[in-house]
Amino acid sequence: MSSITGKEPAHWHDAEGRHRMPDPRMTEFYPERWWDSDERAYVTHLQTHEGEKTDPKPRSADSPLVRDLFELLQAKLSECESIRALIVAHRELEASKAALS
């Protein structure tokens, strides 16, 4: 893992960028209502990392390969939008033809 904003408190990560603070969600018998503001912010940070695994966002420090992959992803998403529009248009055309007959 690594920092997301670059402004995270130093005690959240070790020198290699791994999380060193325990996840309060994993501590048995430690309900959220007892968490302090640092723990709440840390959990939000962890949730952001978790979201990045399923829906990554571009970062300024991304390598050229990662930037190219984001560009490819955007092209594929645009292609899917076009296909959906074609499906809708074709259905509308079929419905118009059926109404005329």
TILUMRO-758375 format. One record per atom (N, C-alpha, C): chain; atom name; x, y, z. Coordinates in steps of 0.02 Angstrom, whole numbers, padded with zeros to 5 digits. Example, Ala and Ser with C-alpha at 12.3 -4.5 7.8 and 13.67 -1.06 7.14 Angstrom:
% TILUMRO-758375
@voro = A&zalo = N&east = 00660&north = -00284&up = 00390 .
@voro = A&zalo = CA&east = 00615&north = -00225&up = 00390 .
@voro = A&zalo = C&east = 00660&north = -00165&up = 00390 .
@voro = A&zalo = N&east = 00642&north = -00112&up = 00354 .
@voro = A&zalo = CA&east = 00684&north = -00053&up = 00357 .
@voro = A&zalo = C&east = 00645&north = 00002&up = 00394 .
% end
This chain:
% TILUMRO-758375
@voro = A&zalo = N&east = 00042&north = -00059&up = 00000 .
@voro = A&zalo = CA&east = 00000&north = 00000&up = 00000 .
@voro = A&zalo = C&east = 00044&north = 00062&up = 00000 .
@voro = A&zalo = N&east = 00014&north = 00118&up = -00012 .
@voro = A&zalo = CA&east = 00051&north = 00181&up = -00012 .
@voro = A&zalo = C&east = 00005&north = 00237&up = 00010 .
@voro = A&zalo = N&east = 00034&north = 00295&up = 00016 .
@voro = A&zalo = CA&east = -00007&north = 00352&up = 00033 .
@voro = A&zalo = C&east = -00052&north = 00369&up = -00026 .
@voro = A&zalo = N&east = -00106&north = 00403&up = -00013 .
@voro = A&zalo = CA&east = -00153&north = 00422&up = -00065 .
@voro = A&zalo = C&east = -00145&north = 00497&up = -00080 .
@voro = A&zalo = N&east = -00144&north = 00536&up = -00027 .
@voro = A&zalo = CA&east = -00138&north = 00608&up = -00035 .
@voro = A&zalo = C&east = -00067&north = 00634&up = -00026 .
@voro = A&zalo = N&east = -00025&north = 00593&up = 00006 .
@voro = A&zalo = CA&east = 00043&north = 00616&up = 00022 .
@voro = A&zalo = C&east = 00044&north = 00657&up = 00086 .
@voro = A&zalo = N&east = -00013&north = 00666&up = 00117 .
@voro = A&zalo = CA&east = -00018&north = 00706&up = 00178 .
@voro = A&zalo = C&east = -00041&north = 00664&up = 00238 .
@voro = A&zalo = N&east = -00040&north = 00598&up = 00230 .
@voro = A&zalo = CA&east = -00062&north = 00554&up = 00284 .
@voro = A&zalo = C&east = -00013&north = 00559&up = 00343 .
@voro = A&zalo = N&east = -00038&north = 00550&up = 00404 .
@voro = A&zalo = CA&east = 00008&north = 00549&up = 00461 .
@voro = A&zalo = C&east = 00061&north = 00495&up = 00454 .
@voro = A&zalo = N&east = 00121&north = 00511&up = 00477 .
@voro = A&zalo = CA&east = 00178&north = 00465&up = 00469 .
@voro = A&zalo = C&east = 00167&north = 00398&up = 00504 .
@voro = A&zalo = N&east = 00128&north = 00397&up = 00557 .
@voro = A&zalo = CA&east = 00119&north = 00334&up = 00594 .
@voro = A&zalo = C&east = 00072&north = 00285&up = 00559 .
@voro = A&zalo = N&east = 00041&north = 00305&up = 00503 .
@voro = A&zalo = CA&east = -00002&north = 00259&up = 00467 .
@voro = A&zalo = C&east = 00037&north = 00210&up = 00423 .
@voro = A&zalo = N&east = 00096&north = 00230&up = 00399 .
@voro = A&zalo = CA&east = 00136&north = 00188&up = 00353 .
@voro = A&zalo = C&east = 00207&north = 00180&up = 00378 .
@voro = A&zalo = N&east = 00236&north = 00122&up = 00360 .
@voro = A&zalo = CA&east = 00308&north = 00113&up = 00376 .
@voro = A&zalo = C&east = 00349&north = 00142&up = 00318 .
@voro = A&zalo = N&east = 00414&north = 00133&up = 00321 .
@voro = A&zalo = CA&east = 00458&north = 00162&up = 00270 .
@voro = A&zalo = C&east = 00446&north = 00134&up = 00200 .
@voro = A&zalo = N&east = 00419&north = 00073&up = 00196 .
@voro = A&zalo = CA&east = 00404&north = 00043&up = 00130 .
@voro = A&zalo = C&east = 00333&north = 00059&up = 00107 .
@voro = A&zalo = N&east = 00295&north = 00098&up = 00144 .
@voro = A&zalo = CA&east = 00228&north = 00116&up = 00124 .
@voro = A&zalo = C&east = 00173&north = 00069&up = 00147 .
@voro = A&zalo = N&east = 00192&north = 00018&up = 00186 .
@voro = A&zalo = CA&east = 00142&north = -00029&up = 00211 .
@voro = A&zalo = C&east = 00107&north = 00001&up = 00272 .
@voro = A&zalo = N&east = 00044&north = -00018&up = 00281 .
@voro = A&zalo = CA&east = 00007&north = 00006&up = 00339 .
@voro = A&zalo = C&east = 00034&north = -00025&up = 00402 .
@voro = A&zalo = N&east = 00048&north = 00016&up = 00451 .
@voro = A&zalo = CA&east = 00073&north = -00012&up = 00514 .
@voro = A&zalo = C&east = 00023&north = -00003&up = 00571 .
@voro = A&zalo = N&east = -00024&north = 00041&up = 00562 .
@voro = A&zalo = CA&east = -00075&north = 00051&up = 00614 .
@voro = A&zalo = C&east = -00127&north = -00003&up = 00608 .
@voro = A&zalo = N&east = -00149&north = -00033&up = 00663 .
@voro = A&zalo = CA&east = -00200&north = -00085&up = 00658 .
@voro = A&zalo = C&east = -00267&north = -00057&up = 00634 .
@voro = A&zalo = N&east = -00303&north = -00096&up = 00597 .
@voro = A&zalo = CA&east = -00368&north = -00077&up = 00572 .
@voro = A&zalo = C&east = -00419&north = -00083&up = 00628 .
@voro = A&zalo = N&east = -00448&north = -00028&up = 00652 .
@voro = A&zalo = CA&east = -00495&north = -00032&up = 00707 .
@voro = A&zalo = C&east = -00556&north = -00075&up = 00692 .
@voro = A&zalo = N&east = -00572&north = -00083&up = 00628 .
@voro = A&zalo = CA&east = -00630&north = -00125&up = 00609 .
@voro = A&zalo = C&east = -00618&north = -00198&up = 00626 .
@voro = A&zalo = N&east = -00554&north = -00217&up = 00631 .
@voro = A&zalo = CA&east = -00536&north = -00287&up = 00642 .
@voro = A&zalo = C&east = -00526&north = -00303&up = 00716 .
@voro = A&zalo = N&east = -00531&north = -00253&up = 00759 .
@voro = A&zalo = CA&east = -00521&north = -00263&up = 00831 .
@voro = A&zalo = C&east = -00587&north = -00284&up = 00862 .
@voro = A&zalo = N&east = -00587&north = -00345&up = 00887 .
@voro = A&zalo = CA&east = -00648&north = -00372&up = 00917 .
@voro = A&zalo = C&east = -00668&north = -00332&up = 00978 .
@voro = A&zalo = N&east = -00731&north = -00321&up = 00986 .
@voro = A&zalo = CA&east = -00759&north = -00284&up = 01043 .
@voro = A&zalo = C&east = -00735&north = -00212&up = 01047 .
@voro = A&zalo = N&east = -00723&north = -00182&up = 00989 .
@voro = A&zalo = CA&east = -00703&north = -00111&up = 00987 .
@voro = A&zalo = C&east = -00750&north = -00076&up = 00937 .
@voro = A&zalo = N&east = -00810&north = -00058&up = 00959 .
@voro = A&zalo = CA&east = -00859&north = -00029&up = 00913 .
@voro = A&zalo = C&east = -00838&north = 00040&up = 00887 .
@voro = A&zalo = N&east = -00865&north = 00057&up = 00831 .
@voro = A&zalo = CA&east = -00848&north = 00119&up = 00797 .
@voro = A&zalo = C&east = -00859&north = 00180&up = 00841 .
@voro = A&zalo = N&east = -00908&north = 00178&up = 00884 .
@voro = A&zalo = CA&east = -00923&north = 00236&up = 00926 .
@voro = A&zalo = C&east = -00865&north = 00253&up = 00973 .
@voro = A&zalo = N&east = -00819&north = 00207&up = 00984 .
@voro = A&zalo = CA&east = -00762&north = 00219&up = 01028 .
@voro = A&zalo = C&east = -00700&north = 00244&up = 00990 .
@voro = A&zalo = N&east = -00702&north = 00243&up = 00924 .
@voro = A&zalo = CA&east = -00643&north = 00263&up = 00885 .
@voro = A&zalo = C&east = -00631&north = 00338&up = 00894 .
@voro = A&zalo = N&east = -00566&north = 00356&up = 00896 .
@voro = A&zalo = CA&east = -00550&north = 00427&up = 00897 .
@voro = A&zalo = C&east = -00546&north = 00454&up = 00826 .
@voro = A&zalo = N&east = -00534&north = 00518&up = 00819 .
@voro = A&zalo = CA&east = -00534&north = 00549&up = 00752 .
@voro = A&zalo = C&east = -00479&north = 00521&up = 00707 .
@voro = A&zalo = N&east = -00422&north = 00504&up = 00736 .
@voro = A&zalo = CA&east = -00368&north = 00474&up = 00696 .
@voro = A&zalo = C&east = -00388&north = 00406&up = 00669 .
@voro = A&zalo = N&east = -00420&north = 00366&up = 00710 .
@voro = A&zalo = CA&east = -00442&north = 00300&up = 00688 .
@voro = A&zalo = C&east = -00496&north = 00307&up = 00634 .
@voro = A&zalo = N&east = -00541&north = 00354&up = 00642 .
@voro = A&zalo = CA&east = -00593&north = 00365&up = 00591 .
@voro = A&zalo = C&east = -00561&north = 00386&up = 00524 .
@voro = A&zalo = N&east = -00514&north = 00431&up = 00528 .
@voro = A&zalo = CA&east = -00480&north = 00453&up = 00467 .
@voro = A&zalo = C&east = -00440&north = 00396&up = 00436 .
@voro = A&zalo = N&east = -00410&north = 00355&up = 00477 .
@voro = A&zalo = CA&east = -00371&north = 00298&up = 00453 .
@voro = A&zalo = C&east = -00417&north = 00248&up = 00417 .
@voro = A&zalo = N&east = -00476&north = 00235&up = 00446 .
@voro = A&zalo = CA&east = -00523&north = 00188&up = 00414 .
@voro = A&zalo = C&east = -00546&north = 00217&up = 00348 .
@voro = A&zalo = N&east = -00559&north = 00281&up = 00344 .
@voro = A&zalo = CA&east = -00577&north = 00312&up = 00280 .
@voro = A&zalo = C&east = -00521&north = 00302&up = 00229 .
@voro = A&zalo = N&east = -00458&north = 00311&up = 00252 .
@voro = A&zalo = CA&east = -00399&north = 00299&up = 00209 .
@voro = A&zalo = C&east = -00398&north = 00227&up = 00185 .
@voro = A&zalo = N&east = -00410&north = 00179&up = 00230 .
@voro = A&zalo = CA&east = -00411&north = 00108&up = 00211 .
@voro = A&zalo = C&east = -00467&north = 00094&up = 00161 .
@voro = A&zalo = N&east = -00525&north = 00124&up = 00172 .
@voro = A&zalo = CA&east = -00581&north = 00114&up = 00126 .
@voro = A&zalo = C&east = -00565&north = 00142&up = 00057 .
@voro = A&zalo = N&east = -00528&north = 00196&up = 00055 .
@voro = A&zalo = CA&east = -00507&north = 00224&up = -00010 .
@voro = A&zalo = C&east = -00462&north = 00174&up = -00046 .
@voro = A&zalo = N&east = -00415&north = 00145&up = -00009 .
@voro = A&zalo = CA&east = -00372&north = 00093&up = -00039 .
@voro = A&zalo = C&east = -00415&north = 00034&up = -00064 .
@voro = A&zalo = N&east = -00463&north = 00013&up = -00024 .
@voro = A&zalo = CA&east = -00505&north = -00043&up = -00044 .
@voro = A&zalo = C&east = -00544&north = -00026&up = -00107 .
@voro = A&zalo = N&east = -00569&north = 00034&up = -00112 .
@voro = A&zalo = CA&east = -00604&north = 00056&up = -00172 .
@voro = A&zalo = C&east = -00560&north = 00059&up = -00233 .
@voro = A&zalo = N&east = -00497&north = 00076&up = -00222 .
@voro = A&zalo = CA&east = -00449&north = 00078&up = -00277 .
@voro = A&zalo = C&east = -00438&north = 00009&up = -00309 .
@voro = A&zalo = N&east = -00450&north = -00043&up = -00271 .
@voro = A&zalo = CA&east = -00441&north = -00110&up = -00298 .
@voro = A&zalo = C&east = -00496&north = -00128&up = -00347 .
@voro = A&zalo = N&east = -00555&north = -00101&up = -00337 .
@voro = A&zalo = CA&east = -00611&north = -00117&up = -00381 .
@voro = A&zalo = C&east = -00626&north = -00063&up = -00432 .
@voro = A&zalo = N&east = -00607&north = -00001&up = -00416 .
@voro = A&zalo = CA&east = -00620&north = 00055&up = -00462 .
@voro = A&zalo = C&east = -00562&north = 00105&up = -00457 .
@voro = A&zalo = N&east = -00504&north = 00086&up = -00484 .
@voro = A&zalo = CA&east = -00445&north = 00130&up = -00478 .
@voro = A&zalo = C&east = -00455&north = 00196&up = -00514 .
@voro = A&zalo = N&east = -00425&north = 00248&up = -00487 .
@voro = A&zalo = CA&east = -00426&north = 00315&up = -00516 .
@voro = A&zalo = C&east = -00355&north = 00334&up = -00537 .
@voro = A&zalo = N&east = -00349&north = 00373&up = -00589 .
@voro = A&zalo = CA&east = -00281&north = 00396&up = -00610 .
@voro = A&zalo = C&east = -00248&north = 00437&up = -00555 .
@voro = A&zalo = N&east = -00182&north = 00430&up = -00551 .
@voro = A&zalo = CA&east = -00141&north = 00468&up = -00504 .
@voro = A&zalo = C&east = -00087&north = 00504&up = -00543 .
@voro = A&zalo = N&east = -00066&north = 00560&up = -00518 .
@voro = A&zalo = CA&east = -00015&north = 00599&up = -00552 .
@voro = A&zalo = C&east = 00051&north = 00561&up = -00557 .
@voro = A&zalo = N&east = 00064&north = 00516&up = -00510 .
@voro = A&zalo = CA&east = 00128&north = 00479&up = -00509 .
@voro = A&zalo = C&east = 00124&north = 00414&up = -00549 .
@voro = A&zalo = N&east = 00070&north = 00402&up = -00585 .
@voro = A&zalo = CA&east = 00063&north = 00340&up = -00624 .
@voro = A&zalo = C&east = 00117&north = 00336&up = -00678 .
@voro = A&zalo = N&east = 00139&north = 00274&up = -00690 .
@voro = A&zalo = CA&east = 00188&north = 00262&up = -00743 .
@voro = A&zalo = C&east = 00155&north = 00271&up = -00811 .
@voro = A&zalo = N&east = 00196&north = 00277&up = -00864 .
@voro = A&zalo = CA&east = 00167&north = 00281&up = -00931 .
@voro = A&zalo = C&east = 00123&north = 00221&up = -00948 .
@voro = A&zalo = N&east = 00142&north = 00162&up = -00925 .
@voro = A&zalo = CA&east = 00101&north = 00103&up = -00938 .
@voro = A&zalo = C&east = 00032&north = 00110&up = -00906 .
@voro = A&zalo = N&east = 00030&north = 00131&up = -00843 .
@voro = A&zalo = CA&east = -00034&north = 00139&up = -00809 .
@voro = A&zalo = C&east = -00075&north = 00193&up = -00842 .
@voro = A&zalo = N&east = -00044&north = 00247&up = -00864 .
@voro = A&zalo = CA&east = -00081&north = 00299&up = -00900 .
@voro = A&zalo = C&east = -00111&north = 00271&up = -00965 .
@voro = A&zalo = N&east = -00071&north = 00231&up = -01000 .
@voro = A&zalo = CA&east = -00096&north = 00199&up = -01062 .
@voro = A&zalo = C&east = -00155&north = 00152&up = -01047 .
@voro = A&zalo = N&east = -00151&north = 00116&up = -00991 .
@voro = A&zalo = CA&east = -00205&north = 00071&up = -00973 .
@voro = A&zalo = C&east = -00269&north = 00110&up = -00957 .
@voro = A&zalo = N&east = -00262&north = 00167&up = -00923 .
@voro = A&zalo = CA&east = -00321&north = 00208&up = -00910 .
@voro = A&zalo = C&east = -00350&north = 00234&up = -00976 .
@voro = A&zalo = N&east = -00308&north = 00252&up = -01023 .
@voro = A&zalo = CA&east = -00332&north = 00275&up = -01088 .
@voro = A&zalo = C&east = -00369&north = 00218&up = -01124 .
@voro = A&zalo = N&east = -00343&north = 00158&up = -01121 .
@voro = A&zalo = CA&east = -00376&north = 00100&up = -01151 .
@voro = A&zalo = C&east = -00443&north = 00087&up = -01117 .
@voro = A&zalo = N&east = -00444&north = 00092&up = -01051 .
@voro = A&zalo = CA&east = -00505&north = 00081&up = -01013 .
@voro = A&zalo = C&east = -00558&north = 00132&up = -01034 .
@voro = A&zalo = N&east = -00539&north = 00195&up = -01041 .
@voro = A&zalo = CA&east = -00586&north = 00246&up = -01062 .
@voro = A&zalo = C&east = -00613&north = 00232&up = -01133 .
@voro = A&zalo = N&east = -00569&north = 00209&up = -01177 .
@voro = A&zalo = CA&east = -00591&north = 00192&up = -01245 .
@voro = A&zalo = C&east = -00641&north = 00135&up = -01243 .
@voro = A&zalo = N&east = -00629&north = 00085&up = -01202 .
@voro = A&zalo = CA&east = -00675&north = 00028&up = -01197 .
@voro = A&zalo = C&east = -00742&north = 00050&up = -01168 .
@voro = A&zalo = N&east = -00740&north = 00094&up = -01117 .
@voro = A&zalo = CA&east = -00802&north = 00119&up = -01088 .
@voro = A&zalo = C&east = -00842&north = 00159&up = -01140 .
@voro = A&zalo = N&east = -00808&north = 00199&up = -01180 .
@voro = A&zalo = CA&east = -00841&north = 00236&up = -01233 .
@voro = A&zalo = C&east = -00872&north = 00189&up = -01284 .
@voro = A&zalo = N&east = -00835&north = 00136&up = -01300 .
@voro = A&zalo = CA&east = -00861&north = 00086&up = -01346 .
@voro = A&zalo = C&east = -00925&north = 00054&up = -01319 .
@voro = A&zalo = N&east = -00926&north = 00038&up = -01255 .
@voro = A&zalo = CA&east = -00986&north = 00009&up = -01224 .
@voro = A&zalo = C&east = -01044&north = 00058&up = -01226 .
@voro = A&zalo = N&east = -01032&north = 00121&up = -01214 .
@voro = A&zalo = CA&east = -01085&north = 00171&up = -01219 .
@voro = A&zalo = C&east = -01113&north = 00174&up = -01289 .
@voro = A&zalo = N&east = -01070&north = 00171&up = -01339 .
@voro = A&zalo = CA&east = -01093&north = 00172&up = -01409 .
@voro = A&zalo = C&east = -01135&north = 00110&up = -01424 .
@voro = A&zalo = N&east = -01115&north = 00053&up = -01401 .
@voro = A&zalo = CA&east = -01153&north = -00009&up = -01413 .
@voro = A&zalo = C&east = -01221&north = -00004&up = -01380 .
@voro = A&zalo = N&east = -01224&north = 00022&up = -01319 .
@voro = A&zalo = CA&east = -01288&north = 00031&up = -01285 .
@voro = A&zalo = C&east = -01334&north = 00077&up = -01326 .
@voro = A&zalo = N&east = -01305&north = 00132&up = -01351 .
@voro = A&zalo = CA&east = -01345&north = 00179&up = -01392 .
@voro = A&zalo = C&east = -01370&north = 00145&up = -01455 .
@voro = A&zalo = N&east = -01329&north = 00103&up = -01485 .
@voro = A&zalo = CA&east = -01352&north = 00066&up = -01545 .
@voro = A&zalo = C&east = -01408&north = 00018&up = -01529 .
@voro = A&zalo = N&east = -01404&north = -00014&up = -01471 .
@voro = A&zalo = CA&east = -01458&north = -00060&up = -01450 .
@voro = A&zalo = C&east = -01523&north = -00021&up = -01443 .
@voro = A&zalo = N&east = -01520&north = 00035&up = -01408 .
@voro = A&zalo = CA&east = -01580&north = 00076&up = -01399 .
@voro = A&zalo = C&east = -01608&north = 00100&up = -01466 .
@voro = A&zalo = N&east = -01564&north = 00124&up = -01509 .
@voro = A&zalo = CA&east = -01586&north = 00149&up = -01574 .
@voro = A&zalo = C&east = -01618&north = 00093&up = -01616 .
@voro = A&zalo = N&east = -01587&north = 00035&up = -01614 .
@voro = A&zalo = CA&east = -01614&north = -00022&up = -01653 .
@voro = A&zalo = C&east = -01682&north = -00042&up = -01626 .
@voro = A&zalo = N&east = -01690&north = -00044&up = -01560 .
@voro = A&zalo = CA&east = -01755&north = -00061&up = -01531 .
@voro = A&zalo = C&east = -01808&north = -00010&up = -01551 .
@voro = A&zalo = N&east = -01789&north = 00054&up = -01550 .
@voro = A&zalo = CA&east = -01837&north = 00106&up = -01569 .
@voro = A&zalo = C&east = -01856&north = 00100&up = -01643 .
@voro = A&zalo = N&east = -01807&north = 00083&up = -01685 .
@voro = A&zalo = CA&east = -01822&north = 00073&up = -01756 .
@voro = A&zalo = C&east = -01869&north = 00014&up = -01765 .
@voro = A&zalo = N&east = -01856&north = -00041&up = -01730 .
@voro = A&zalo = CA&east = -01900&north = -00100&up = -01735 .
@voro = A&zalo = C&east = -01970&north = -00083&up = -01711 .
@voro = A&zalo = N&east = -01975&north = -00045&up = -01658 .
@voro = A&zalo = CA&east = -02041&north = -00026&up = -01631 .
@voro = A&zalo = C&east = -02078&north = 00019&up = -01681 .
@voro = A&zalo = N&east = -02041&north = 00064&up = -01714 .
@voro = A&zalo = CA&east = -02072&north = 00107&up = -01765 .
@voro = A&zalo = C&east = -02098&north = 00066&up = -01824 .
@voro = A&zalo = N&east = -02058&north = 00018&up = -01846 .
@voro = A&zalo = CA&east = -02078&north = -00025&up = -01902 .
@voro = A&zalo = C&east = -02140&north = -00065&up = -01883 .
@voro = A&zalo = N&east = -02141&north = -00091&up = -01822 .
@voro = A&zalo = CA&east = -02197&north = -00132&up = -01800 .
@voro = A&zalo = C&east = -02261&north = -00089&up = -01795 .
@voro = A&zalo = N&east = -02253&north = -00027&up = -01776 .
@voro = A&zalo = CA&east = -02311&north = 00018&up = -01771 .
@voro = A&zalo = C&east = -02340&north = 00034&up = -01839 .
@voro = A&zalo = N&east = -02298&north = 00035&up = -01891 .
@voro = A&zalo = CA&east = -02321&north = 00051&up = -01959 .
@voro = A&zalo = C&east = -02355&north = -00009&up = -01992 .
@voro = A&zalo = N&east = -02341&north = -00069&up = -01969 .
@voro = A&zalo = CA&east = -02370&north = -00127&up = -02003 .
@voro = A&zalo = C&east = -02437&north = -00147&up = -01975 .
% end
